[in-house]
Amino acid sequence: MAASYDRRVLELLTNNGCHLVRQGRHPIYYSPISKKNFPVPSGIKSRHTANEILEQAGLPKTF
């Protein structure tokens, strides 16, 4: 079974001040660090996708 990074990514985002802007097919989050909105898909199975989301939020790669 492949690892799912959803919970860990969302935990890192919220611990660093990111918050939900809009709910939808892919929820949109806002980062006060990068001052950008970015999508966070559910069911993140790839560490590359997880790291890309963190990069868009202005956070260091973790996975």
N, CA, C and O atoms as a GROMACS GRO file, in nm:
protein
  252
    1MET      N    1   0.084  -0.119   0.000
    1MET     CA    2   0.000   0.000   0.000
    1MET      C    3   0.088   0.125   0.000
    1MET      O    4   0.181   0.135   0.080
    2ALA      N    5   0.059   0.216  -0.087
    2ALA     CA    6   0.137   0.340  -0.099
    2ALA      C    7   0.106   0.434   0.016
    2ALA      O    8  -0.006   0.441   0.067
    3ALA      N    9   0.209   0.507   0.057
    3ALA     CA   10   0.192   0.604   0.165
    3ALA      C   11   0.109   0.722   0.116
    3ALA      O   12   0.118   0.761   0.000
    4SER      N   13   0.029   0.778   0.206
    4SER     CA   14  -0.048   0.896   0.174
    4SER      C   15   0.010   1.012   0.257
    4SER      O   16   0.026   1.001   0.378
    5TYR      N   17   0.039   1.121   0.190
    5TYR     CA   18   0.105   1.234   0.254
    5TYR      C   19   0.007   1.343   0.298
    5TYR      O   20   0.049   1.446   0.351
    6ASP      N   21  -0.123   1.322   0.276
    6ASP     CA   22  -0.224   1.425   0.304
    6ASP      C   23  -0.212   1.485   0.443
    6ASP      O   24  -0.193   1.606   0.460
    7ARG      N   25  -0.222   1.400   0.542
    7ARG     CA   26  -0.228   1.447   0.681
    7ARG      C   27  -0.101   1.523   0.718
    7ARG      O   28  -0.108   1.629   0.781
    8ARG      N   29   0.013   1.470   0.680
    8ARG     CA   30   0.141   1.534   0.717
    8ARG      C   31   0.159   1.667   0.646
    8ARG      O   32   0.208   1.763   0.706
    9VAL      N   33   0.119   1.675   0.518
    9VAL     CA   34   0.130   1.802   0.444
    9VAL      C   35   0.038   1.907   0.506
    9VAL      O   36   0.080   2.020   0.530
   10LEU      N   37  -0.087   1.870   0.532
   10LEU     CA   38  -0.181   1.966   0.591
   10LEU      C   39  -0.136   2.011   0.730
   10LEU      O   40  -0.153   2.128   0.766
   11GLU      N   41  -0.078   1.920   0.806
   11GLU     CA   42  -0.026   1.955   0.939
   11GLU      C   43   0.088   2.057   0.927
   11GLU      O   44   0.091   2.155   1.002
   12LEU      N   45   0.180   2.034   0.834
   12LEU     CA   46   0.290   2.129   0.812
   12LEU      C   47   0.238   2.264   0.767
   12LEU      O   48   0.286   2.368   0.812
   13LEU      N   49   0.141   2.264   0.677
   13LEU     CA   50   0.086   2.389   0.627
   13LEU      C   51   0.019   2.469   0.738
   13LEU      O   52   0.047   2.588   0.754
   14THR      N   53  -0.069   2.405   0.815
   14THR     CA   54  -0.140   2.478   0.920
   14THR      C   55  -0.046   2.523   1.032
   14THR      O   56  -0.067   2.629   1.092
   15ASN      N   57   0.055   2.443   1.062
   15ASN     CA   58   0.152   2.482   1.166
   15ASN      C   59   0.235   2.603   1.124
   15ASN      O   60   0.293   2.671   1.208
   16ASN      N   61   0.240   2.630   0.994
   16ASN     CA   62   0.318   2.743   0.943
   16ASN      C   63   0.229   2.859   0.897
   16ASN      O   64   0.275   2.946   0.823
   17GLY      N   65   0.104   2.860   0.941
   17GLY     CA   66   0.017   2.974   0.917
   17GLY      C   67  -0.067   2.970   0.790
   17GLY      O   68  -0.141   3.065   0.763
   18CYS      N   69  -0.057   2.864   0.712
   18CYS     CA   70  -0.138   2.854   0.591
   18CYS      C   71  -0.283   2.825   0.629
   18CYS      O   72  -0.309   2.755   0.727
   19HIS      N   73  -0.376   2.878   0.551
   19HIS     CA   74  -0.516   2.853   0.583
   19HIS      C   75  -0.598   2.831   0.456
   19HIS      O   76  -0.560   2.872   0.346
   20LEU      N   77  -0.711   2.764   0.474
   20LEU     CA   78  -0.802   2.732   0.366
   20LEU      C   79  -0.871   2.858   0.316
   20LEU      O   80  -0.926   2.935   0.394
   21VAL      N   81  -0.866   2.879   0.184
   21VAL     CA   82  -0.930   2.995   0.123
   21VAL      C   83  -1.063   2.953   0.061
   21VAL      O   84  -1.165   3.020   0.078
   22ARG      N   85  -1.061   2.841  -0.012
   22ARG     CA   86  -1.181   2.796  -0.082
   22ARG      C   87  -1.184   2.644  -0.088
   22ARG      O   88  -1.083   2.580  -0.117
   23GLN      N   89  -1.300   2.588  -0.061
   23GLN     CA   90  -1.320   2.444  -0.069
   23GLN      C   91  -1.373   2.410  -0.208
   23GLN      O   92  -1.453   2.485  -0.263
   24GLY      N   93  -1.329   2.301  -0.264
   24GLY     CA   94  -1.374   2.259  -0.396
   24GLY      C   95  -1.314   2.125  -0.430
   24GLY      O   96  -1.276   2.048  -0.341
   25ARG      N   97  -1.304   2.096  -0.558
   25ARG     CA   98  -1.244   1.969  -0.600
   25ARG      C   99  -1.103   1.956  -0.543
   25ARG      O  100  -1.066   1.852  -0.489
   26HIS      N  101  -1.025   2.062  -0.556
   26HIS     CA  102  -0.896   2.073  -0.491
   26HIS      C  103  -0.903   2.197  -0.402
   26HIS      O  104  -0.908   2.309  -0.453
   27PRO      N  105  -0.903   2.179  -0.270
   27PRO     CA  106  -0.907   2.295  -0.182
   27PRO      C  107  -0.790   2.390  -0.210
   27PRO      O  108  -0.680   2.346  -0.240
   28ILE      N  109  -0.817   2.519  -0.199
   28ILE     CA  110  -0.716   2.621  -0.222
   28ILE      C  111  -0.672   2.677  -0.087
   28ILE      O  112  -0.754   2.718  -0.005
   29TYR      N  113  -0.542   2.677  -0.066
   29TYR     CA  114  -0.484   2.730   0.058
   29TYR      C  115  -0.404   2.856   0.026
   29TYR      O  116  -0.359   2.876  -0.086
   30TYR      N  117  -0.387   2.940   0.129
   30TYR     CA  118  -0.306   3.062   0.117
   30TYR      C  119  -0.189   3.052   0.214
   30TYR      O  120  -0.206   3.010   0.328
   31SER      N  121  -0.071   3.089   0.167
   31SER     CA  122   0.048   3.090   0.251
   31SER      C  123   0.091   3.233   0.278
   31SER      O  124   0.114   3.309   0.184
   32PRO      N  125   0.102   3.272   0.406
   32PRO     CA  126   0.152   3.406   0.437
   32PRO      C  127   0.302   3.417   0.411
   32PRO      O  128   0.356   3.528   0.404
   33ILE      N  129   0.371   3.305   0.398
   33ILE     CA  130   0.515   3.306   0.372
   33ILE      C  131   0.540   3.343   0.226
   33ILE      O  132   0.616   3.435   0.198
   34SER      N  133   0.477   3.270   0.133
   34SER     CA  134   0.499   3.298  -0.009
   34SER      C  135   0.398   3.399  -0.065
   34SER      O  136   0.415   3.449  -0.176
   35LYS      N  137   0.295   3.428   0.014
   35LYS     CA  138   0.188   3.521  -0.026
   35LYS      C  139   0.120   3.475  -0.154
   35LYS      O  140   0.087   3.555  -0.242
   36LYS      N  141   0.099   3.342  -0.165
   36LYS     CA  142   0.036   3.283  -0.283
   36LYS      C  143  -0.076   3.188  -0.242
   36LYS      O  144  -0.075   3.131  -0.133
   37ASN      N  145  -0.171   3.172  -0.334
   37ASN     CA  146  -0.273   3.067  -0.322
   37ASN      C  147  -0.225   2.946  -0.401
   37ASN      O  148  -0.160   2.961  -0.504
   38PHE      N  149  -0.256   2.827  -0.352
   38PHE     CA  150  -0.215   2.706  -0.421
   38PHE      C  151  -0.311   2.592  -0.387
   38PHE      O  152  -0.368   2.589  -0.278
   39PRO      N  153  -0.330   2.498  -0.483
   39PRO     CA  154  -0.421   2.386  -0.458
   39PRO      C  155  -0.352   2.276  -0.377
   39PRO      O  156  -0.232   2.254  -0.389
   40VAL      N  157  -0.432   2.209  -0.294
   40VAL     CA  158  -0.383   2.094  -0.217
   40VAL      C  159  -0.478   1.978  -0.245
   40VAL      O  160  -0.585   1.970  -0.184
   41PRO      N  161  -0.441   1.888  -0.337
   41PRO     CA  162  -0.530   1.777  -0.370
   41PRO      C  163  -0.540   1.678  -0.255
   41PRO      O  164  -0.449   1.667  -0.173
   42SER      N  165  -0.650   1.606  -0.250
   42SER     CA  166  -0.663   1.500  -0.150
   42SER      C  167  -0.604   1.373  -0.207
   42SER      O  168  -0.600   1.355  -0.329
   43GLY      N  169  -0.557   1.286  -0.122
   43GLY     CA  170  -0.499   1.161  -0.166
   43GLY      C  171  -0.361   1.178  -0.227
   43GLY      O  172  -0.334   1.120  -0.333
   44ILE      N  173  -0.274   1.256  -0.164
   44ILE     CA  174  -0.139   1.280  -0.215
   44ILE      C  175  -0.058   1.152  -0.197
   44ILE      O  176  -0.027   1.113  -0.084
   45LYS      N  177  -0.025   1.086  -0.306
   45LYS     CA  178   0.046   0.958  -0.301
   45LYS      C  179   0.195   0.971  -0.331
   45LYS      O  180   0.272   0.880  -0.300
   46SER      N  181   0.237   1.082  -0.392
   46SER     CA  182   0.375   1.099  -0.434
   46SER      C  183   0.447   1.198  -0.343
   46SER      O  184   0.394   1.304  -0.310
   47ARG      N  185   0.568   1.161  -0.304
   47ARG     CA  186   0.647   1.254  -0.222
   47ARG      C  187   0.685   1.376  -0.303
   47ARG      O  188   0.706   1.484  -0.247
   48HIS      N  189   0.695   1.360  -0.435
   48HIS     CA  190   0.728   1.473  -0.522
   48HIS      C  191   0.615   1.576  -0.522
   48HIS      O  192   0.640   1.696  -0.518
   49THR      N  193   0.492   1.529  -0.525
   49THR     CA  194   0.376   1.618  -0.518
   49THR      C  195   0.372   1.688  -0.382
   49THR      O  196   0.347   1.808  -0.374
   50ALA      N  197   0.396   1.611  -0.276
   50ALA     CA  198   0.395   1.668  -0.141
   50ALA      C  199   0.501   1.778  -0.128
   50ALA      O  200   0.474   1.885  -0.073
   51ASN      N  201   0.621   1.750  -0.179
   51ASN     CA  202   0.728   1.851  -0.172
   51ASN      C  203   0.697   1.973  -0.258
   51ASN      O  204   0.733   2.085  -0.221
   52GLU      N  205   0.632   1.954  -0.373
   52GLU     CA  206   0.595   2.067  -0.459
   52GLU      C  207   0.494   2.158  -0.388
   52GLU      O  208   0.503   2.280  -0.398
   53ILE      N  209   0.400   2.098  -0.318
   53ILE     CA  210   0.302   2.177  -0.241
   53ILE      C  211   0.373   2.259  -0.134
   53ILE      O  212   0.344   2.377  -0.117
   54LEU      N  213   0.466   2.196  -0.063
   54LEU     CA  214   0.542   2.268   0.041
   54LEU      C  215   0.624   2.381  -0.022
   54LEU      O  216   0.635   2.489   0.036
   55GLU      N  217   0.681   2.356  -0.138
   55GLU     CA  218   0.760   2.459  -0.207
   55GLU      C  219   0.672   2.579  -0.245
   55GLU      O  220   0.714   2.693  -0.230
   56GLN      N  221   0.550   2.552  -0.294
   56GLN     CA  222   0.459   2.660  -0.329
   56GLN      C  223   0.420   2.742  -0.206
   56GLN      O  224   0.392   2.861  -0.216
   57ALA      N  225   0.420   2.677  -0.090
   57ALA     CA  226   0.388   2.746   0.035
   57ALA      C  227   0.507   2.820   0.093
   57ALA      O  228   0.492   2.892   0.192
   58GLY      N  229   0.625   2.803   0.032
   58GLY     CA  230   0.745   2.871   0.083
   58GLY      C  231   0.812   2.794   0.194
   58GLY      O  232   0.890   2.851   0.271
   59LEU      N  233   0.783   2.665   0.204
   59LEU     CA  234   0.841   2.581   0.308
   59LEU      C  235   0.948   2.490   0.247
   59LEU      O  236   0.944   2.462   0.128
   60PRO      N  237   1.043   2.444   0.329
   60PRO     CA  238   1.146   2.354   0.275
   60PRO      C  239   1.088   2.216   0.244
   60PRO      O  240   0.990   2.172   0.304
   61LYS      N  241   1.152   2.148   0.149
   61LYS     CA  242   1.111   2.010   0.115
   61LYS      C  243   1.134   1.923   0.237
   61LYS      O  244   1.236   1.935   0.305
   62THR      N  245   1.039   1.835   0.266
   62THR     CA  246   1.044   1.752   0.385
   62THR      C  247   1.045   1.604   0.353
   62THR      O  248   1.096   1.524   0.432
   63PHE      N  249   0.989   1.566   0.239
   63PHE     CA  250   0.973   1.423   0.209
   63PHE      C  251   1.071   1.375   0.104
   63PHE      O  252   1.070   1.257   0.068
   0.00000   0.00000   0.00000
